[in-house]
């Protein structure tokens, strides 16, 4: 691994806060967002299949919680390019000791931190400022038939969002509560 990244494990096995080390000079800085050799341990090195960019306009808005099932499961690297968000990973792995537990991380354009989320996790975030832009690197392409979602207010998970939720998409608002028999995803 290079000195461009510091990987800090979270309480959820496989989820890492990734601190980037920008190179500063009088003009500003250059930062590396990704290098395959540095992420090879996480099923992400050399296998970027999709890159997404989002803009969330309103503070308090939530996107998620989203995941991909089985053969289309994906590892994500989430980076905030503008603004500040509370980024969340939820463990959905069957038989995981941290099943249905979550970890939240503040990502911003100023703290040089990304969140690395492995297969078997749901992901969502809340905008903590207006006009937040996120960049996602995905290890698998999106497959609508494999898409899953969980309400961001799911009581069995109990995410403590930093702000009142001010906006959800109709799709995210329509996710039903987790069925009591939901036992997790096999990855």
N, C-alpha and C positions, 0 to 999 in steps of 0.2 A: 504494500500500500504506500501511496505517496503521502507527503505532508500537506496535501491540499484539503484533506478531510479528516475530521475527528468523529468517530462513530461512538455514540454513547448509548448503551443498551437501556431500555425502559423496563418497567415491571412486566411487560408482555413479551415473552420470548419471541425473538425475531423482529421486533419493532425497534427501530433505532432513531434517535435524534441525530441528524447529520449536520455537523457544524462545518461550514466551508471556510477556508483560510484564504481570503483575497490577498492579492499582491498590490500594495498601495504605492503610489508615487505622486508627484506634484499634480499630475493630470487627473487623478482619481484612483480607480482600481480596476483590476481584472480578476474575475473569480471563475473557477471551473465549477460547472454545475454537475457534470457527470464525466466519468472515464471508466470504460468497461473493466479494466484491471482492478480498480478500487471497489467495484460492486459485485465482483464475480461470486463472492461468498453468499450473495443474497438472491440468486436466481435472476439477477438483473443485468449482470455484466454481459455485454455483447448481444443481448436479446431484446433490445427496445423495438417493440412492434407498433407502438402508437405514441404520439405526443399530443396532448390536449392543452388548451389555453382557455381559462375562464375569466370572465369579468363579473363580479357581484357588486351591484351598485349601492345597495342600502345596508348601513350598519344594522346588525341584529339579524339579518337574513341568514338562513341555514340551508345548505345543500347537503343532501344525504339522508340517511345512511345507505350507501350503495355497496354492492358486491357482485362478483361473478361466480357462478356455480361450477363445480367439478372440472371438466376438461378445459374450461375457459377461465379458470381461476388465474389471478394476476398478481404480480408484485408491482407496487407503485412507489415512485419517488415524487413527493409533493413539495413544491417550492413556491413561496410567495414572492412575486416580482414587484408588487405595489400594494401598499396598505398593510393591514395586520389582520390575521385570522387566528381563531382557536381551532386547531386541526385535531381530529379525533380518529383513533383506530379502535375497533371493537373486535375482540377475539371471538370468532364463530367456529373455531376448530373443534370438531368432535373429540371428546375425551381429553381436551386440553385442561391442565390444572387452573388456567385463568379463563375458562369458557365464560362468555358474556361479560367479562371485565373490559374496561376501556382505559385508554390513556389519551390525554390531551396535551398538546404542545402549542405554544404561541409561535407562529411563523410570521415574519414580517420582512419588508424590504430592507430593514436595517439590522436585523440580528443574524443574518447569514446562516440560518438554520432551515433544514428540510426535514421531512418525516419520511422514513423508509418503512413501508407497510407490506408485509409478505402476503402470500396466498392464504386464504382462509379468514380474512378479516373484512369487516365492513368499514367504510370510510365516509366521513362527513366533516363539514367545517361550518363555523359561524363567523361572519364578517364582523370585525371589531372596529372597522373604519369604513367610510364610504369608498367606493370604487376600488375594490380589492381585485388584483389579478393573480391567478395561480397558474403554474405550469406543472403538468403531470407527465411523467415518463411511465409508460406501461410495458410490462413484459409480454402481454398478450393483447390482441386486437379485441375491441368491443364486440360482443355477441348478444343481440337483443334477447334471443331465446334463453340465454343463460343468466340474464340479469335478475338480481334480487334486491329487495329493499326492506328496510326496517324503519319504523317511525323514529325520528330523533328524540321523541319524548317517551319511548318505550320504558315502562316502569321496571321491567326485569333487568334492564341495563342501568338506568338511573344516571345518565350523563348530567353533570352540573354545568349547563351552558353559562358562560359568564354574563350574558345579557338576556333580557326577555327576547324570545323569538318573535321577530317582527314580520317575517315573510318566509313562506315555503312555496315551492312549485305545487301545482295541483297533483302531480304524480307523487311527490314526496309526502304531501298531506294525506294521500289516500292509502299509504302503506298500513295494513292492519296490524294490530298488536301481535306479538309473537305467540304462536300456538303453544300451549303448555307442553305439547309433545315434541317441540323443536329440540333436537338433540345435537345439532351442529352440522358443519360441513366436513366432508372427508376430503383431505388434500393429500 
